[in-house]
Amino acid sequence: MNGFVIAVGSYVKPLSAKAKTATKEIGHVTVDMGDTSCKVPLAIDYINKIEKMNRVGKKLTSIKC
């Protein structure tokens, strides 16, 4: 669910504000990832980061490995 809210807030401009309010309602998401060093980002912080880079609504055209 966290990934979906981030995707909607980052790539669908008209729904960006609604995604931000949804992240405030959802709050911090905790995921049990075992003993790994993986982290779950806060959706609101991630969406704000995309907005600061002026990349809301822009998708990558290709994947680089």
GILIN-V511148 format. One record per pair of residues at least 24 apart in sequence whose C-alpha atoms are under 8 Angstrom apart, sorted by the first residue. I is the first residue (numbers start at 1). GAP is how many residues later the second one is. D is the distance in whole Angstrom. If there is no record, write none. Layout:
I&GAP&D / I&GAP&D
This chain:
2&27&7 / 2&41&6 / 3&40&8 / 5&38&7 / 6&37&5 / 6&38&8 / 6&40&7 / 6&41&6 / 9&38&6 / 9&47&8 / 10&37&6 / 10&40&6 / 10&41&8 / 10&45&8 / 10&46&5 / 10&47&6 / 10&48&8 / 11&45&6 / 11&46&4 / 11&47&6 / 11&48&7 / 12&44&7 / 12&45&5 / 13&43&6 / 13&44&5 / 20&24&6 / 20&27&8
